[in-house]
Amino acid sequence: MQQIKKIAQANVALLCLLSTMTATAYEVSVKAEYRTVKGVNQAEFTDTTSCGTNYWCSYMGQRRTVIMNATGSVLTITVPSTDPRQNLYYKVPGSRTVNMTNAKGQTHILTFNFSAIGGVYRRTESNGTMPGLHELTGNISPDNAGSSCERRWAHGGSADTGFAWNIMPAFQSTGTTCHKMFNKSSRLGTWEYGINLFFLAYALDTPNPLAMESGVYTGNLTFSVGPGGEIDFGDNVTTTSNQMTVNFELNVMHDFIFQFPAAESIAVLEPAGGWASYNGANPGSINKDIPFRVTNSGPFTMYLACEHDLNVGCGVKAASGRTVRLNTSITLPGAIRLGNGSPVNRVPLPVGRLMRKAFTPVFAVSNQQGLLHFDITNPALEGMLKDTPGERYEGDVTLMIESELFE
């Protein structure tokens, strides 16, 4: 009496941050994914962005870091200088939102923040007289440490100086500047350093994957780069590009399984305790509950298709031609809710796709029980017993379950 239209598997996306460079724009990729994990009630994306194989990535911990290939960029430092913008200077913007859209045009909002900044600077002279960048100061910590920025790590070698500064959480949503003044008296003069790369670590506020259909969602943000830009390295840096584009990808992979017992393809409605208990009297209702197992972590819809469509519900029909309404309802595990947040307890199922009812999990459900309810009550049952005693009523009811909500 029940059929399943779709038993699907849903997919959530990946965020990855890798960098390429063209003559006009830096471009990086951020990827994250959601995948149902059995027995784990989690509703978060997993960031899968890799910093890459660059040696310096080990200092950043690999994850959630963009490497902006800055080959060809130059930092010029004059010691001493009283202007922060003529020293080591970084400015990043605050929170930005991006529309993440799938192939069907469904959109969800992602929020992106910068959480750390830094770079790798190389001496441009090899004769040993030119100091490394770290030698222009006693340390490489930002001068505004303890307020909006703090040192994450720093490493000074014979050729390269690399470092990263954390942006304090309170300033990640608003944006901030970080700087270091170079004033070591033994290193007076003007020095030029090649810039190998910039580090831009990030934080993501991702949408709720349980409210998203399976599939790949993409979006992008473009930031201006340079003096006065959204990403600003000061007045003494010459970059090879004036903008940076971040390409985002979210991959959603839901489990979606409704499993009915093979022996329950026919539902025989009876009163509680069987007909023998009533000695021909009207029991008030006859019913049948069919159990099933649910594994699900994404939104879906349900509706009915009827052999005998009464518009307000499905019907069952006797050989005499009499048709009565068959009430059909559903009970689902507590973690699956209606659109208004209500639990799904004997919720009537509509007829036809246009009237389909939507359901969304609060957290992932793995192999939990649901019930499909069929019943006939008075006055329909009273009429059946009075007017067509002993007749058999039959009708096919198809339960349509769809994991794709829109076309």
C-alpha positions as CSV (number, residue, x, y, z in Angstrom):
1,M,0.0,0.0,0.0
2,Q,3.0,2.2,0.2
3,Q,5.7,2.9,-2.3
4,I,8.8,5.2,-2.1
5,K,9.2,7.5,-5.1
6,K,12.8,8.4,-4.3
7,I,15.5,6.9,-2.1
8,A,18.3,9.3,-2.7
9,Q,21.6,10.2,-1.3
10,A,22.3,13.9,-0.7
11,N,25.7,15.6,-1.0
12,V,27.3,18.6,0.9
13,A,30.2,20.7,-0.3
14,L,33.9,21.4,0.4
15,L,35.7,24.7,1.1
16,C,39.4,24.9,-0.1
17,L,42.0,27.7,-0.2
18,L,44.7,27.4,-2.8
19,S,46.2,30.3,-4.8
20,T,47.0,31.1,-8.4
21,M,48.0,34.4,-9.8
22,T,47.4,36.2,-13.1
23,A,48.7,39.5,-14.4
24,T,45.6,41.3,-13.1
25,A,44.2,39.3,-10.1
26,Y,45.1,37.0,-7.3
27,E,42.7,34.1,-7.1
28,V,42.3,31.6,-4.3
29,S,39.8,28.8,-3.5
30,V,38.1,27.8,-0.3
31,K,36.3,24.5,0.1
32,A,34.3,22.8,2.8
33,E,32.0,19.8,3.0
34,Y,29.1,18.3,5.0
35,R,28.8,14.6,5.0
36,T,26.5,12.6,7.3
37,V,28.4,10.7,9.9
38,K,26.4,7.8,11.4
39,G,25.8,8.1,15.1
40,V,27.1,11.7,15.2
41,N,24.5,14.5,15.6
42,Q,26.6,17.2,14.1
43,A,25.4,19.9,11.8
44,E,28.6,21.7,10.7
45,F,30.7,21.8,7.6
46,T,34.2,20.5,7.7
47,D,36.8,22.8,6.2
48,T,38.9,20.9,3.6
49,T,41.0,23.8,2.4
50,S,44.7,23.0,2.3
51,C,47.4,25.6,2.6
52,G,49.3,23.5,0.1
53,T,52.8,21.9,0.0
54,N,54.7,25.2,0.5
55,Y,57.3,24.9,3.3
56,W,55.8,27.9,5.1
57,C,52.3,26.2,5.3
58,S,53.6,24.0,8.2
59,Y,53.8,27.2,10.3
60,M,50.2,28.0,9.6
61,G,48.9,24.6,10.5
62,Q,47.7,23.8,6.9
63,R,44.0,24.5,7.4
64,R,42.0,27.7,6.8
65,T,44.9,29.6,5.2
66,V,45.1,31.2,1.8
67,I,48.5,31.6,0.2
68,M,48.6,34.6,-2.1
69,N,51.5,34.1,-4.5
70,A,53.2,37.5,-4.4
71,T,56.2,36.7,-6.6
72,G,57.3,40.0,-8.2
73,S,56.0,42.1,-5.4
74,V,58.4,44.4,-3.5
75,L,58.6,45.9,-0.1
76,T,60.9,49.0,0.3
77,I,61.8,50.0,3.9
78,T,63.6,53.2,5.0
79,V,65.0,53.1,8.5
80,P,64.0,55.1,10.4
81,S,60.5,56.2,9.4
82,T,57.7,57.4,11.6
83,D,54.8,56.6,9.3
84,P,53.3,53.1,9.8
85,R,52.4,52.9,6.2
86,Q,56.1,53.2,5.3
87,N,57.0,50.3,7.5
88,L,55.5,46.8,7.8
89,Y,51.7,47.4,7.4
90,Y,48.6,45.3,6.9
91,K,45.0,46.3,6.7
92,V,42.1,43.8,6.1
93,P,38.4,44.4,5.9
94,G,35.7,43.1,8.3
95,S,33.1,40.5,7.6
96,R,31.8,39.9,4.1
97,T,28.8,37.8,3.1
98,V,28.5,35.7,0.0
99,N,25.5,34.0,-1.7
100,M,26.3,30.3,-2.1
101,T,24.1,29.0,-5.0
102,N,23.6,25.5,-6.4
103,A,22.7,24.5,-9.9
104,K,19.0,25.0,-9.2
105,G,19.4,28.6,-8.1
106,Q,18.9,27.8,-4.4
107,T,20.9,30.3,-2.2
108,H,22.3,30.2,1.3
109,I,24.5,32.8,3.0
110,L,28.1,32.3,4.1
111,T,30.1,34.8,6.1
112,F,33.9,35.2,5.6
113,N,36.3,36.9,8.0
114,F,40.1,37.3,8.0
115,S,41.6,35.8,11.1
116,A,45.4,36.2,10.5
117,I,47.8,37.9,8.1
118,G,51.5,37.7,7.3
119,G,54.0,37.0,4.6
120,V,57.5,35.8,3.6
121,Y,60.1,38.4,2.6
122,R,63.4,37.7,0.9
123,R,66.6,39.7,0.8
124,T,67.3,41.0,-2.7
125,E,71.1,41.1,-2.2
126,S,73.3,38.0,-1.7
127,N,76.5,39.6,-0.7
128,G,75.8,39.3,3.1
129,T,75.7,43.0,3.8
130,M,71.9,43.3,3.5
131,P,70.0,42.5,6.7
132,G,67.1,40.1,6.8
133,L,63.8,41.8,7.5
134,H,63.7,40.6,11.1
135,E,67.1,42.3,11.6
136,L,65.6,45.7,11.2
137,T,63.9,45.4,14.6
138,G,64.3,43.6,17.8
139,N,61.4,41.3,17.1
140,I,58.7,40.8,14.5
141,S,55.7,41.3,16.8
142,P,53.1,44.0,15.8
143,D,53.4,47.3,17.6
144,N,49.7,47.2,18.3
145,A,50.0,43.7,19.9
146,G,47.4,43.2,22.7
147,S,44.8,45.3,21.0
148,S,43.7,44.3,17.5
149,C,46.7,42.1,16.6
150,E,49.1,39.6,18.2
151,R,52.1,37.6,17.0
152,R,51.2,34.1,15.9
153,W,54.7,32.9,14.8
154,A,57.8,34.3,13.2
155,H,60.9,32.8,11.7
156,G,64.0,34.6,10.4
157,G,66.5,32.7,8.2
158,S,69.6,33.6,6.3
159,A,67.5,34.6,3.3
160,D,63.9,34.7,4.2
161,T,61.8,36.2,7.0
162,G,58.3,34.7,7.5
163,F,55.7,35.6,10.1
164,A,52.0,35.7,10.8
165,W,49.9,37.9,13.0
166,N,46.6,36.9,14.5
167,I,43.7,39.3,14.2
168,M,42.0,39.4,17.6
169,P,38.4,37.9,17.5
170,A,36.8,41.2,18.5
171,F,38.2,42.9,15.3
172,Q,37.6,40.1,12.8
173,S,34.1,41.3,12.0
174,T,35.0,45.0,11.8
175,G,38.4,44.8,10.1
176,T,41.7,46.3,11.4
177,T,45.3,47.4,10.7
178,C,48.5,45.9,12.1
179,H,51.9,47.4,11.7
180,K,55.6,47.1,12.8
181,M,57.9,50.1,12.9
182,F,61.6,49.5,11.9
183,N,63.9,51.7,13.8
184,K,67.0,49.7,14.7
185,S,69.8,52.4,14.7
186,S,72.4,49.9,13.4
187,R,70.4,49.3,10.3
188,L,69.7,52.8,9.0
189,G,69.2,53.1,5.3
190,T,66.8,52.0,2.6
191,W,66.3,48.3,2.0
192,E,64.4,46.5,-0.7
193,Y,62.8,43.0,-0.1
194,G,61.2,40.7,-2.5
195,I,57.8,39.3,-1.3
196,N,57.4,35.6,-1.9
197,L,53.8,35.3,-0.6
198,F,51.2,36.6,1.7
199,F,49.3,34.5,4.3
200,L,45.6,35.3,4.8
201,A,44.0,32.9,7.3
202,Y,40.2,33.1,7.6
203,A,37.2,32.1,9.6
204,L,33.9,31.0,8.1
205,D,30.3,31.2,9.4
206,T,28.7,28.6,7.2
207,P,24.9,28.0,6.6
208,N,23.1,25.2,8.3
209,P,23.8,22.1,6.1
210,L,20.7,20.3,7.4
211,A,18.6,23.0,5.7
212,M,20.4,22.6,2.4
213,E,19.7,20.1,-0.4
214,S,22.5,17.8,-1.5
215,G,24.8,19.3,-4.1
216,V,27.6,21.8,-4.8
217,Y,27.1,25.4,-3.8
218,T,29.5,28.1,-5.2
219,G,30.1,31.8,-4.7
220,N,32.9,34.3,-4.7
221,L,34.2,37.5,-3.2
222,T,36.5,40.0,-4.8
223,F,38.7,42.4,-2.7
224,S,40.6,45.4,-3.9
225,V,44.4,45.2,-3.1
226,G,46.8,48.0,-2.7
227,P,47.0,51.5,-1.0
228,G,43.5,52.5,0.0
229,G,42.2,49.1,-0.9
230,E,40.3,46.6,1.2
231,I,43.5,44.6,1.6
232,D,46.2,47.2,2.0
233,F,49.9,46.5,2.5
234,G,50.9,50.1,3.0
235,D,52.5,52.8,0.7
236,N,55.8,51.1,0.3
237,V,54.7,47.8,-1.3
238,T,54.4,47.2,-5.0
239,T,52.2,44.3,-5.8
240,T,51.6,42.4,-9.1
241,S,47.8,42.7,-8.8
242,N,45.2,45.2,-7.6
243,Q,42.6,42.7,-6.6
244,M,42.0,39.2,-5.1
245,T,39.1,36.9,-5.8
246,V,38.2,34.2,-3.3
247,N,36.2,31.3,-4.8
248,F,34.1,29.3,-2.4
249,E,32.7,25.8,-2.8
250,L,30.4,24.0,-0.3
251,N,29.7,20.3,-1.0
252,V,26.7,18.8,0.8
253,M,26.3,15.0,1.0
254,H,23.2,13.9,2.9
255,D,22.2,10.3,3.6
256,F,18.6,9.8,2.6
257,I,17.1,6.4,3.2
258,F,13.5,5.4,4.1
259,Q,13.3,1.6,4.5
260,F,10.0,-0.2,4.8
261,P,9.5,-3.9,5.6
262,A,9.0,-6.0,2.5
263,A,6.1,-7.8,4.3
264,E,4.2,-4.5,4.8
265,S,3.2,-3.7,1.2
266,I,-0.4,-4.5,2.1
267,A,-2.1,-2.8,5.1
268,V,-5.2,-4.6,6.6
269,L,-7.2,-2.2,8.7
270,E,-8.8,-3.7,11.9
271,P,-10.0,-2.4,15.2
272,A,-7.8,-2.7,18.3
273,G,-7.8,-6.3,19.4
274,G,-9.4,-7.6,16.2
275,W,-13.0,-7.8,15.0
276,A,-13.8,-10.7,17.3
277,S,-13.7,-8.4,20.3
278,Y,-16.6,-6.3,19.1
279,N,-19.3,-9.0,18.3
280,G,-20.5,-7.0,15.3
281,A,-20.6,-3.6,17.1
282,N,-19.1,-0.5,15.7
283,P,-15.5,-0.1,17.1
284,G,-15.4,3.6,16.2
285,S,-12.2,3.2,14.2
286,I,-10.1,0.7,12.3
287,N,-6.4,1.3,11.7
288,K,-3.0,0.0,10.7
289,D,0.4,1.4,11.5
290,I,3.4,0.5,9.3
291,P,6.8,1.0,10.9
292,F,9.8,2.0,8.8
293,R,13.5,3.1,9.4
294,V,14.8,6.6,8.6
295,T,18.4,7.7,7.9
296,N,18.4,11.3,7.0
297,S,20.3,14.6,7.4
298,G,18.7,16.9,4.9
299,P,15.3,18.6,4.0
300,F,12.7,16.5,2.1
301,T,9.0,16.6,1.2
302,M,6.2,14.0,1.4
303,Y,2.8,13.7,-0.4
304,L,0.4,11.0,-1.5
305,A,-0.7,9.7,-4.9
306,C,-4.0,7.8,-4.8
307,E,-5.8,5.2,-6.8
308,H,-9.0,6.7,-5.5
309,D,-8.4,10.5,-5.1
310,L,-10.9,12.3,-3.0
311,N,-9.0,15.6,-3.2
312,V,-8.9,15.9,0.6
313,G,-7.3,12.5,0.9
314,C,-7.1,9.0,-0.6
315,G,-10.0,6.6,-0.5
316,V,-10.8,2.9,-0.5
317,K,-13.6,1.6,-2.7
318,A,-16.0,-1.4,-2.4
319,A,-17.2,-3.5,-5.2
320,S,-20.6,-1.9,-4.9
321,G,-18.9,1.4,-5.8
322,R,-19.0,3.1,-2.4
323,T,-15.8,5.0,-1.6
324,V,-14.8,6.3,1.8
325,R,-11.9,8.4,3.0
326,L,-8.7,6.7,4.3
327,N,-6.9,9.0,6.7
328,T,-3.1,8.8,6.1
329,S,-0.6,10.4,8.5
330,I,3.0,10.2,9.4
331,T,5.1,10.2,12.6
332,L,8.8,10.8,12.3
333,P,11.8,10.8,14.7
334,G,11.9,13.7,17.1
335,A,14.9,15.3,15.3
336,I,12.9,15.8,12.1
337,R,10.5,18.8,12.3
338,L,7.9,20.6,10.2
339,G,8.8,24.0,8.7
340,N,7.5,25.8,11.8
341,G,9.6,23.7,14.1
342,S,6.8,21.5,15.3
343,P,7.4,17.8,15.9
344,V,6.0,15.3,13.3
345,N,3.4,13.3,15.3
346,R,0.5,11.9,13.2
347,V,0.8,14.7,10.7
348,P,-1.8,14.3,7.9
349,L,-0.2,13.8,4.5
350,P,-1.7,15.8,1.5
351,V,-2.5,14.5,-1.9
352,G,-0.5,15.8,-4.9
353,R,2.9,17.3,-5.3
354,L,1.5,20.9,-5.3
355,M,0.4,20.3,-1.7
356,R,3.5,18.5,-0.5
357,K,4.6,18.9,3.1
358,A,8.2,19.9,3.9
359,F,10.4,18.5,6.7
360,T,13.8,19.5,8.0
361,P,16.0,17.7,10.5
362,V,17.4,19.5,13.6
363,F,20.3,17.1,13.5
364,A,21.2,14.0,11.5
365,V,19.0,10.9,12.1
366,S,20.5,7.4,11.7
367,N,18.3,4.3,11.4
368,Q,15.5,5.6,13.7
369,Q,11.9,4.5,13.5
370,G,9.0,6.3,12.0
371,L,5.3,5.2,11.5
372,L,2.9,5.5,8.6
373,H,-0.6,5.6,10.0
374,F,-3.8,4.5,8.1
375,D,-7.2,4.7,9.7
376,I,-11.0,5.0,9.0
377,T,-13.2,6.6,11.6
378,N,-16.8,7.4,12.2
379,P,-19.0,8.5,10.5
380,A,-17.3,6.8,7.4
381,L,-16.9,3.5,9.3
382,E,-20.4,3.6,10.6
383,G,-21.7,3.9,7.0
384,M,-19.6,1.0,5.8
385,L,-20.9,-1.3,8.5
386,K,-24.5,-0.2,8.1
387,D,-24.7,0.0,4.3
388,T,-22.2,-2.5,3.0
389,P,-21.6,-5.1,5.7
390,G,-19.1,-7.8,4.8
391,E,-17.8,-6.0,1.7
392,R,-14.1,-5.6,1.0
393,Y,-12.7,-2.0,0.5
394,E,-9.5,-1.6,-1.4
395,G,-7.3,1.1,-2.8
396,D,-3.6,1.8,-3.6
397,V,-1.8,4.6,-1.7
398,T,1.6,5.7,-2.9
399,L,3.8,7.6,-0.5
400,M,6.0,10.1,-2.4
401,I,9.3,11.1,-0.6
402,E,11.5,13.6,-2.4
403,S,14.9,15.0,-1.2
404,E,14.9,17.7,-3.9
405,L,12.5,20.4,-2.8
406,F,12.3,22.6,-5.9
407,E,12.7,22.3,-9.7
